[in-house]
Amino acid sequence: MHCWIMAASPISSSGPRVARTMLGQVVLPGEELLLPDSAGPGTEGSAEQTLRLGAVVRPRTRVVCGPGLRRCGDRLLVTKCGRLRHKEPSGGGSGGGGGGVYWVDSQQKRYVPVKGDHVIGIVTAKSGDLFKVDVGGSEPASLSYLAFEGATKRNRPNVQVGDLIYGQFVVANKDMEPEMVCIDSNGRANGMGVIGQDGLLFKVTLGLIRKLLAPDCEIIQEIGKLYPLEIVFGMNGRIWVKARTIQQTLILANVLEACEHMTTEQRKQIFSRLSES
Amino acid sequence: MTLRTQAARESDVVRSDNIPLGVFPCTFGETGGGAMEATSKPKLSKNLMRMKFMQRGLDAETKKQLEEEEKKIISEEHWYLDLPELKEKESFIIEEQSFMLCEDLLYGRMSFRGFNPEIEKLMVQMNAKHKEEEVEDVTMEADVSDEEMARRYETLVGTIGKKFAKKRDRAQYDEDENGNIRPVKAKKTFLKPQD
């Protein structure tokens, strides 16, 4: 039976909770979440009535369940531990997010390939027409030599073993080997391809990457004011940095690795010290 | 129909050689055709009737009858499940494993303070695309200014005109210092001699 239990109650009491009341709270794997009624708030009376009559409450708007959540009948099943987040659909949007998106904001170090993600890979082998690229997943991704901008059978791209590649996945599921490409659907590179010489590649957690790539990230803005530099973020937890001198590059790498565990004041102190020197 | 024409052809061949029929030891039929008899209509198999060349000569009615017979055969052979109709459960929940849909993340390549100008241009492009998807940039940046375009077209008229002008008229086109052909302003017409 569907029971309406407020969020403050302990998990041990039976019954799934409504997703909307759980936003920002920690959820554990195995919990079930109810989707709110499409009629909107203030219809608790009618909802209870329908429950008494035995009819199943079906949400009319389409809801997208993101990473960390799974569909389980009419409810959402949590598969990762973290905080539950929700995003309302944008006003004039193309209807893709009608009803909003729910997901679990979790932290992990191991990357699982996902279609559409931009990642940094290291070329490990070159076999005929195919490159094998290590992306940090369970198996190396395959990259065809024709998947570069302006590549033809005669005009092959200049890729060697050990090169860094910035590309996106076109095929990434648990049943098949992941495949990546370095062009978009129009055939243009858009910044993808072989990443240039020098620079430093290091690994961080996946949560930090998402935090740094958020639109309002202060860390990136402050870093940009220090000195001329170039950064590439891969969704597989890899960051590549390059600055004019080796010392600047190393400072940058250390700052990015450490800023995950620093508070805002500590970070500001460090940046002010750096900008002085 | 086709049988008859075949038979007629064969008989013509024999007659054109001016050899009397009786000379040949083998006995042909009355029409001179093969082993087929033309007196009674032979019974043709269903498969033969279904072939394309047989269908052309048929009436519409016989065609319909053949089609119906075929459908009957097919529907009898069809297997079907004797189960009640299950209503397809429409799911209103879509599963997506990508974070790109959830959080509006910026583009992964960044460059600051002019380290890599191409990447900086790309940053502006990609982030603008991501923020304002509806507003499309209609005004394209013009590589060549309008004045220069007008100048080029002026000389272009002259160049193309020269191509189609006759040999005598080509001398009228004089070249600029830059090699641009200035179009001719006045054409030489017949001047009536004054008395």
Interface residues (C-beta under 8 A of the other chain):
Chain A: L35 R58 P59 R60 T61 R62 V63 V64 C65 G66 P67 L69 R70 R71 D74 L76 R85 K87 G92 S94 G96 G97 G99 V101 W103 V112 V114 K115 G116 D117 H118 Y166 N190 G191 R210 L213 A214 P215 I220 I223 G224 K225 Y227 P228 L229 E230 I231 V232 F233 G234 M235 K242 A243 R244
Chain B: S91 F92 I93 I94 E95 E96 Q97 S98 F99 M100 L101 C102 E103 D104 L105 L106 Y107 G108 R109 M110 S111 F112 R113 G114 F115 N116 I119 L122 M126 E133 E134
